[in-house]
């Protein structure tokens, strides 16, 4: 997926969940929309370089949307949570995901009281998919979530019910950065999500994970990475508010 010409800036601070203060190269201070509800731990920090997309919609409250950040160890991270769904859809249409070979793609499909990200089908074969964006990586391990997620739990429970009736279902985790070598649920942040992911996997929900190649001009899914649902990890040096 190609990016338009992006505007470089320096991140100052996050005013709230959706708005951050940035300084443009001209020295001008302005506000940018932050397109994710996650904490973006390790991906968005005061003083880091960021890249913005100018907003052309006159109804938007901010002049820019924050798309990319420069990681402390080098490399870029996409911070747009919705981008993970777009990347999955693009990879499907280009037949780059060996685990998902389907002809018909439906997005945002209602199921009960929920909406699941995708319903894929080819003849009599079909698959339900829920996609999650991963932006936190520690020691090569992509971790999700970086904040407790009741919504994510509901999605896992919906997938489990579909698996119980015999449908193929999958939870897909996409690391929107290039340094994720494997994936595991972030037990320290949301033990309920981690345990539920293990339980639904035992009940038949597939779990897949991918990492991306991220550049200033484009982002795309680059490779599938291993999943370890039982990896016990502790990061005592991280000062993360788990409330």
C-alpha positions as a LaTeX table, in Angstrom:
\begin{tabular}{lrrr}
\hline
Residue & $x$ (\AA) & $y$ (\AA) & $z$ (\AA) \\
\hline
Unk1 & 0.00 & 0.00 & 0.00 \\
Unk2 & 1.51 & 3.28 & $-1.11$ \\
Unk3 & 1.58 & 6.43 & 1.01 \\
Unk4 & 1.06 & 9.93 & $-0.33$ \\
Unk5 & 3.86 & 12.44 & 0.20 \\
Unk6 & 4.16 & 12.68 & 3.98 \\
Unk7 & 5.09 & 15.67 & 6.13 \\
Unk8 & 7.97 & 15.14 & 8.60 \\
Unk9 & 7.66 & 16.41 & 12.17 \\
Unk10 & 8.75 & 15.78 & 15.76 \\
Unk11 & 6.28 & 14.37 & 18.26 \\
Unk12 & 5.82 & 16.48 & 21.40 \\
Unk13 & 3.15 & 14.75 & 23.49 \\
Unk14 & $-0.21$ & 13.01 & 23.34 \\
Unk15 & $-2.93$ & 15.42 & 24.44 \\
Unk16 & $-5.51$ & 12.63 & 24.64 \\
Unk17 & $-6.15$ & 9.26 & 23.02 \\
Unk18 & $-6.76$ & 10.74 & 19.59 \\
Unk19 & $-4.77$ & 13.99 & 19.42 \\
Unk20 & $-1.03$ & 14.60 & 19.65 \\
Unk21 & 1.07 & 17.75 & 19.53 \\
Unk22 & 3.81 & 17.86 & 16.88 \\
Unk23 & 6.41 & 20.36 & 15.68 \\
Unk24 & 6.82 & 20.73 & 11.93 \\
Unk25 & 10.22 & 21.29 & 10.36 \\
Unk26 & 9.31 & 24.97 & 10.02 \\
Unk27 & 9.08 & 25.14 & 13.82 \\
Unk28 & 5.30 & 25.47 & 13.80 \\
Unk29 & 3.43 & 23.62 & 16.53 \\
Unk30 & 0.24 & 21.90 & 15.43 \\
Unk31 & $-2.09$ & 19.05 & 16.32 \\
Unk32 & $-2.28$ & 15.67 & 14.60 \\
Unk33 & $-4.96$ & 12.99 & 14.78 \\
Unk34 & $-3.63$ & 9.74 & 16.31 \\
Unk35 & $-5.56$ & 6.94 & 14.54 \\
Unk36 & $-5.51$ & 4.29 & 17.26 \\
Unk37 & $-6.85$ & 3.83 & 20.78 \\
Unk38 & $-3.79$ & 1.83 & 21.88 \\
Unk39 & $-1.05$ & 3.28 & 24.06 \\
Unk40 & 1.58 & 2.86 & 21.31 \\
Unk41 & 4.15 & 1.96 & 23.94 \\
Unk42 & 7.62 & 1.94 & 22.39 \\
Unk43 & 6.32 & 3.30 & 19.10 \\
Unk44 & 5.34 & 6.86 & 20.00 \\
Unk45 & 7.45 & 8.82 & 22.46 \\
Unk46 & 8.25 & 12.51 & 23.02 \\
Unk47 & 11.01 & 13.70 & 20.72 \\
Unk48 & 10.71 & 10.94 & 18.13 \\
Unk49 & 10.46 & 11.71 & 14.43 \\
Unk50 & 7.04 & 11.18 & 12.90 \\
Unk51 & 5.46 & 11.50 & 9.48 \\
Unk52 & 2.05 & 13.02 & 8.90 \\
Unk53 & $-0.60$ & 12.89 & 6.19 \\
Unk54 & $-2.22$ & 16.30 & 5.53 \\
Unk55 & $-5.99$ & 16.23 & 6.10 \\
Unk56 & $-7.98$ & 17.48 & 3.14 \\
Unk57 & $-11.38$ & 17.11 & 4.82 \\
Unk58 & $-12.47$ & 20.59 & 5.99 \\
Unk59 & $-14.59$ & 18.99 & 8.72 \\
Unk60 & $-11.57$ & 17.46 & 10.45 \\
Unk61 & $-10.43$ & 19.20 & 13.63 \\
Unk62 & $-6.72$ & 18.61 & 12.99 \\
Unk63 & $-4.63$ & 19.57 & 9.98 \\
Unk64 & $-2.76$ & 16.25 & 9.94 \\
Unk65 & $-3.07$ & 12.53 & 10.69 \\
Unk66 & $-0.07$ & 10.81 & 12.24 \\
Unk67 & 0.87 & 7.74 & 10.18 \\
Unk68 & 4.47 & 6.71 & 10.87 \\
Unk69 & 6.93 & 6.94 & 13.73 \\
Unk70 & 10.67 & 6.32 & 13.84 \\
Unk71 & 11.54 & 3.57 & 16.31 \\
Unk72 & 14.24 & 4.09 & 18.91 \\
Unk73 & 16.30 & 1.22 & 17.50 \\
Unk74 & 15.76 & 2.31 & 13.90 \\
Unk75 & 13.08 & 1.49 & 11.40 \\
Unk76 & 9.52 & 2.71 & 11.07 \\
Unk77 & 6.19 & 1.78 & 12.62 \\
Unk78 & 2.73 & 2.43 & 11.21 \\
Unk79 & 0.41 & 3.60 & 14.00 \\
Unk80 & $-2.87$ & 3.50 & 12.08 \\
Unk81 & $-4.80$ & 0.58 & 13.60 \\
Unk82 & $-7.22$ & 0.36 & 10.66 \\
Unk83 & $-4.25$ & $-0.05$ & 8.31 \\
Unk84 & $-3.88$ & $-3.65$ & 9.49 \\
Unk85 & $-7.25$ & $-4.53$ & 7.92 \\
Unk86 & $-6.32$ & $-2.77$ & 4.70 \\
Unk87 & $-2.99$ & $-4.58$ & 4.55 \\
Unk88 & $-4.69$ & $-7.94$ & 5.07 \\
Unk89 & $-7.23$ & $-7.17$ & 2.33 \\
Unk90 & $-4.50$ & $-6.04$ & $-0.07$ \\
Unk91 & $-2.42$ & $-9.17$ & 0.57 \\
Unk92 & $-5.51$ & $-11.33$ & $-0.02$ \\
Unk93 & $-6.29$ & $-9.73$ & $-3.36$ \\
Unk94 & $-2.66$ & $-10.14$ & $-4.44$ \\
Unk95 & $-2.69$ & $-13.79$ & $-3.32$ \\
Unk96 & 0.28 & $-13.30$ & $-1.00$ \\
Unk97 & $-1.13$ & $-15.17$ & 2.01 \\
Unk98 & $-0.71$ & $-18.92$ & 1.57 \\
Unk99 & $-2.96$ & $-19.62$ & 4.57 \\
Unk100 & $-5.88$ & $-17.77$ & 3.00 \\
Unk101 & $-6.70$ & $-18.72$ & $-0.58$ \\
Unk102 & $-10.19$ & $-17.36$ & $-1.25$ \\
Unk103 & $-11.95$ & $-15.65$ & $-4.13$ \\
Unk104 & $-14.67$ & $-13.62$ & $-2.41$ \\
Unk105 & $-13.83$ & $-11.10$ & 0.30 \\
Unk106 & $-16.48$ & $-9.43$ & 2.44 \\
Unk107 & $-15.48$ & $-6.82$ & 5.02 \\
Unk108 & $-17.18$ & $-5.71$ & 8.25 \\
Unk109 & $-19.63$ & $-8.61$ & 8.23 \\
Unk110 & $-22.42$ & $-8.58$ & 10.87 \\
Unk111 & $-22.60$ & $-11.64$ & 13.09 \\
Unk112 & $-25.00$ & $-11.58$ & 16.01 \\
Unk113 & $-24.36$ & $-8.42$ & 17.99 \\
Unk114 & $-20.84$ & $-8.07$ & 16.59 \\
Unk115 & $-19.15$ & $-7.24$ & 13.32 \\
Unk116 & $-16.23$ & $-9.37$ & 12.26 \\
Unk117 & $-13.54$ & $-7.96$ & 10.00 \\
Unk118 & $-13.75$ & $-10.45$ & 7.13 \\
Unk119 & $-15.71$ & $-13.35$ & 5.73 \\
Unk120 & $-13.77$ & $-15.14$ & 2.99 \\
Unk121 & $-15.16$ & $-17.77$ & 0.66 \\
Unk122 & $-14.31$ & $-19.93$ & $-2.33$ \\
Unk123 & $-17.00$ & $-22.33$ & $-3.42$ \\
Unk124 & $-18.12$ & $-24.25$ & $-0.33$ \\
Unk125 & $-15.04$ & $-23.23$ & 1.66 \\
Unk126 & $-15.16$ & $-20.17$ & 3.89 \\
Unk127 & $-13.34$ & $-18.51$ & 6.75 \\
Unk128 & $-14.14$ & $-15.81$ & 9.31 \\
Unk129 & $-11.23$ & $-13.52$ & 10.19 \\
Unk130 & $-10.63$ & $-10.94$ & 12.87 \\
Unk131 & $-7.53$ & $-8.76$ & 12.38 \\
Unk132 & $-5.57$ & $-7.00$ & 15.15 \\
Unk133 & $-2.84$ & $-4.38$ & 14.77 \\
Unk134 & 0.41 & $-4.96$ & 16.67 \\
Unk135 & 2.63 & $-1.94$ & 17.33 \\
Unk136 & 4.60 & $-3.07$ & 20.40 \\
Unk137 & 7.71 & $-5.22$ & 19.97 \\
Unk138 & 10.19 & $-6.20$ & 22.68 \\
Unk139 & 13.25 & $-8.33$ & 21.93 \\
Unk140 & 11.88 & $-9.31$ & 18.55 \\
Unk141 & 8.53 & $-10.41$ & 20.02 \\
Unk142 & 5.37 & $-8.71$ & 18.80 \\
Unk143 & 2.93 & $-8.32$ & 21.70 \\
Unk144 & $-0.81$ & $-7.60$ & 21.74 \\
Unk145 & $-2.61$ & $-5.82$ & 23.28 \\
Unk146 & $-0.68$ & $-2.85$ & 24.68 \\
Unk147 & $-3.75$ & $-1.88$ & 26.74 \\
Unk148 & $-6.59$ & $-4.01$ & 28.16 \\
Unk149 & $-9.20$ & $-4.69$ & 25.47 \\
Unk150 & $-12.73$ & $-5.80$ & 26.32 \\
Unk151 & $-13.64$ & $-5.36$ & 22.65 \\
Unk152 & $-10.90$ & $-7.78$ & 21.65 \\
Unk153 & $-12.27$ & $-10.33$ & 24.12 \\
Unk154 & $-15.73$ & $-10.09$ & 22.57 \\
Unk155 & $-14.27$ & $-10.73$ & 19.13 \\
Unk156 & $-12.44$ & $-13.84$ & 20.36 \\
Unk157 & $-15.63$ & $-15.15$ & 21.95 \\
Unk158 & $-17.54$ & $-14.59$ & 18.70 \\
Unk159 & $-14.88$ & $-16.52$ & 16.78 \\
Unk160 & $-15.04$ & $-19.37$ & 19.29 \\
Unk161 & $-18.80$ & $-19.74$ & 18.79 \\
Unk162 & $-18.31$ & $-19.95$ & 15.04 \\
Unk163 & $-15.59$ & $-22.57$ & 15.49 \\
Unk164 & $-17.90$ & $-24.62$ & 17.71 \\
Unk165 & $-20.44$ & $-24.88$ & 14.91 \\
Unk166 & $-17.74$ & $-26.10$ & 12.52 \\
Unk167 & $-16.75$ & $-22.93$ & 10.65 \\
Unk168 & $-13.14$ & $-22.14$ & 9.86 \\
Unk169 & $-12.16$ & $-19.07$ & 11.88 \\
Unk170 & $-8.92$ & $-17.19$ & 12.41 \\
Unk171 & $-7.45$ & $-14.41$ & 14.52 \\
Unk172 & $-4.75$ & $-12.57$ & 12.57 \\
Unk173 & $-2.17$ & $-10.32$ & 14.23 \\
Unk174 & $-0.28$ & $-7.92$ & 11.96 \\
Unk175 & 2.85 & $-6.21$ & 13.29 \\
Unk176 & 3.04 & $-2.91$ & 11.44 \\
Unk177 & 6.82 & $-2.79$ & 11.82 \\
Unk178 & 9.69 & $-4.87$ & 10.53 \\
Unk179 & 11.39 & $-6.05$ & 13.73 \\
Unk180 & 8.80 & $-8.59$ & 14.92 \\
Unk181 & 10.27 & $-12.08$ & 14.61 \\
Unk182 & 7.45 & $-13.89$ & 16.43 \\
Unk183 & 4.18 & $-13.13$ & 18.20 \\
Unk184 & 2.71 & $-13.79$ & 21.63 \\
Unk185 & $-0.19$ & $-12.27$ & 23.59 \\
Unk186 & 0.87 & $-9.61$ & 26.11 \\
Unk187 & 0.09 & $-11.45$ & 29.33 \\
Unk188 & 1.37 & $-8.69$ & 31.63 \\
Unk189 & $-0.98$ & $-6.11$ & 30.10 \\
Unk190 & $-4.14$ & $-8.17$ & 29.59 \\
Unk191 & $-4.03$ & $-11.65$ & 31.14 \\
Unk192 & $-7.72$ & $-12.19$ & 30.33 \\
Unk193 & $-7.11$ & $-11.66$ & 26.62 \\
Unk194 & $-4.05$ & $-13.91$ & 26.65 \\
Unk195 & $-5.88$ & $-16.73$ & 28.43 \\
Unk196 & $-8.96$ & $-16.37$ & 26.21 \\
Unk197 & $-6.78$ & $-16.49$ & 23.09 \\
Unk198 & $-5.28$ & $-19.78$ & 24.31 \\
Unk199 & $-8.72$ & $-21.18$ & 25.11 \\
Unk200 & $-10.31$ & $-20.27$ & 21.78 \\
Unk201 & $-7.29$ & $-21.67$ & 19.96 \\
Unk202 & $-7.87$ & $-24.98$ & 21.75 \\
Unk203 & $-11.52$ & $-24.70$ & 20.64 \\
Unk204 & $-10.50$ & $-24.45$ & 16.97 \\
Unk205 & $-9.67$ & $-20.80$ & 16.31 \\
Unk206 & $-6.55$ & $-20.51$ & 14.17 \\
Unk207 & $-3.98$ & $-17.88$ & 15.13 \\
Unk208 & $-1.71$ & $-16.34$ & 12.48 \\
Unk209 & 0.77 & $-13.48$ & 12.68 \\
Unk210 & 2.67 & $-11.39$ & 10.13 \\
Unk211 & 5.21 & $-8.60$ & 10.10 \\
Unk212 & 5.39 & $-5.73$ & 7.63 \\
Unk213 & 7.96 & $-3.90$ & 5.59 \\
Unk214 & 7.49 & $-0.20$ & 6.33 \\
Unk215 & 8.99 & 2.63 & 4.29 \\
Unk216 & 8.19 & 6.30 & 3.88 \\
Unk217 & 6.49 & 5.59 & 0.56 \\
Unk218 & 4.69 & 2.31 & 1.29 \\
Unk219 & 3.81 & $-0.47$ & 3.71 \\
Unk220 & 3.03 & $-4.11$ & 2.97 \\
Unk221 & 2.89 & $-7.49$ & 4.68 \\
Unk222 & 6.36 & $-8.97$ & 4.33 \\
Unk223 & 6.36 & $-12.38$ & 6.03 \\
Unk224 & 4.51 & $-14.76$ & 8.29 \\
Unk225 & 6.01 & $-15.09$ & 11.77 \\
Unk226 & 5.73 & $-17.87$ & 14.37 \\
Unk227 & 3.07 & $-17.72$ & 17.07 \\
Unk228 & 3.71 & $-18.82$ & 20.66 \\
Unk229 & 0.61 & $-18.59$ & 22.83 \\
Unk230 & 2.27 & $-19.96$ & 25.96 \\
Unk231 & 5.42 & $-17.85$ & 26.04 \\
Unk232 & 5.87 & $-16.37$ & 29.51 \\
Unk233 & 7.55 & $-12.99$ & 29.27 \\
Unk234 & 8.28 & $-10.33$ & 31.86 \\
Unk235 & 9.70 & $-6.89$ & 31.14 \\
Unk236 & 10.41 & $-5.36$ & 34.55 \\
Unk237 & 12.23 & $-2.39$ & 33.01 \\
Unk238 & 9.07 & $-1.22$ & 31.22 \\
Unk239 & 7.04 & 1.38 & 33.08 \\
Unk240 & 3.60 & 0.56 & 31.67 \\
Unk241 & 0.40 & 1.69 & 33.33 \\
Unk242 & $-1.85$ & $-1.38$ & 33.33 \\
Unk243 & $-4.93$ & 0.40 & 34.71 \\
\hline
\end{tabular}
